[in-house]
Amino acid sequence: MMPTSNILQPAQAWDDLRLAGQWLALLGFKVNVAAPTFSPLISTYHEVLDPSGEEAIRLEAASTMLLHVRRQLVREELRGQDDYAQKRPSDPYGLIWQTTERGAALFMIGRLLSEAIESIDGSLNPAN
């Protein structure tokens, strides 16, 4: 019996990258205030989303985007925690997210990017 793996199929990894890219564009994501918005006007957009692109370049670009998503997620979580502390909503199970709506979206984008990166890395480096 073959061992099971958490590596996604290439089609699923591509779907995850496509969804992450769509969300980043919808949010008007910028890696910093002075940077251009994630769109076809920047090279990273093409490196991540071009279906005919090289996997190694896609992996590097997606990893870079994930780093920036995680940095912004921290800021959104801090804003959300401040808001949560001020409003003190009833939360008997402790399950209300203490982030902003943008933070929640960035969290899911980060998950999509992470899963796609793991799959691409696994396909490029099967020994890992």
N, C-alpha and C positions, 0 to 999 in steps of 0.2 A: 504494500500500500504506500502511495506517495504521501509525503508530509504536506499538510496544507500550509498556505502562506497568506500573509496579510497583503501581499502585493496585488494591486488592482490590475485588471486587464488593461491593455493599452487604450482601448476605446473608452473605458471608464476614466482613466487618467486624463485623456483628452477632454472628456465631458466636464470633469472637475476644473480643469484649466479654463475651459471656455466659460463656465459659469462664474468662476472667480473673476475673469476678465470682464465679463458683462457687469458684475456687481461693482467692480472697481470703477468702470466707466460711468455707471449710473450714479455712484456716489461722488463723482468728480474727484477721485482720489489723486492726491499729489504726495510725492515722497517728502516734500517740505513746502513751506509757504511760497518760496520763490520758484518752485519747479513747475513744469507744465502738467496739466491734467493727464491722467492715464487715458490715452486715446490713440488713434492711428497716427497722430502727429509725433509720437515718440518711438524710439527704436525698441524699447522694452516691450511695448505693446505687441510689436511684430515678432520679437524673439519668443515671447510667451505663446502667442496665439496663431502664428503662421503654421497651418497644418503641414506644409512642406518643409518647415524649418528643421535644422539639425537638433537631435535630442540633447546633446551635450550643451548646446547654447540655450535651449529651452530650460534645461535643468538649472543652469547658472542664473538665468533671468528670473525664473520662478523663485529660486532661493533668495535672490536679492529683493524681490517684491515681498516675500514673506517676512523678511527682516524689517522692512519698512511698515508693513501692516502691523506687525507685533509692537513696534515702537509707538505707533499711533493708538493702538488698542490700549496700551498702558495709560495714556493720557485720557482716553474716553472712560476708562474704568475709574480713574481718580475723580473725574467730573461726576460720574454716576454715583459714586460712593458719597460725595458731598451732597448731592441731591437727595439720595436715600436717607442720609442722616438728618437732613432738614425736614423732610416730609414724614419720616418714620411710618411708612405704610404698615398695615397689619400683615404680618408674614409668619404665620404659625409654623410653617415648615422650613423656613429659611431658604426658599427657592426663588424668590424674586431676584432677578439680575440686578446687581448694583453697578450698572453701566448705562450708557446712553443708547439710544436706538442705533446710532452710528457705530458705537462700540459692539453692539450685538451683531450688526452686519459684518464688521471687521473680524469678529470672532469666527463667524461661519466662513468667511473668505479665507481666513487663516487655516481652518480645517480643510477646506477644499485644496488649497495650495499644498499643505503638508502631505495629504494623501497622494496627490499627483506627484509631488517630488519624490516621495518614498517609492512609488511605482516606477518612475522614470529611472531613478538611481538603481533600483533593483534590476531593471532591464539592461542598463549599461554596465553594471558591475554585479553579475550574478553570484559572485562569491560572497557578497556582503550579506 
